Amino acid sequence: MDTIKKLRWRYATKKFDKTKKLTSAQLNILKEAFNLTATAFGLQTIKLLIIENQELKTALLPHSFYQKQVTDASHLLVICIHDDILNTDVIDLYDNIKDLRDTPETILKPFRESLIDTVQSMSVEKRQNWSKNQAYIALGNLMTVCAIEGIDSCPMEGFLPLKYDEVLGLKEKGLKSVLALPVGYRAKDDMFSDFKKVRKPIEDTIIEL
């Protein structure tokens, strides 16, 4: 299948086949795809939780408005943000650049200092919102990769983040949950899988100048 055909195949899966599980190879692809997601300045102030444990998924169900995708999917992916962006995050980024690219300190220093100034000029709330924007980029990237790999997914904002944080012990990890993405395989009797995709005509969504 070509790329567009795969994207048309994708839909927000309403019912997963709970007997089918993703392979470790498929999970590795999703891990790599998440890690390769574009983020502002390459800071990567987001993390991905991959939840397979059924008891844990069941504990999250009431905090997901009882959406069964959470428990029936092969794995539940939860995209989190750092609860703050620190100077050390910036320093670690440029240390990594220096190690991987052997970039001279004289080149890196002004960029490092400029980014630290940018981060410090924001309130904690603005820094968190900035990270949330990166989380949505990661969600879109994961959904596209899932479609290409023939993996079903269902993007979810409909859950209670504070309750997720509590169940998953995220506060102790310095994280906050933002988005969820159950992944796996659609059930054969999910009637929504055969529905025609409803979109505006392409000329109503694209402007060429």
Secondary structure, DSSP 8 states (H G I E B T S, - for coil): --HHHHHHH--B-SSB-TT----HHHHHHHHHHHHTS--GGG---EEEEEE--HHHHHHHGGGGTT-THHHHSSEEEEEEEESS--HHHHHHHHHHHHHHH---HHHHHHHHHHHHHHHHTS-HHHHHHHHHHHHHHHHHHHHHHHHHTT-EE--B--S-HHHHHHHHT-GGGTEEEEEEEEEE-B-TT-GGGGS------GGGT----
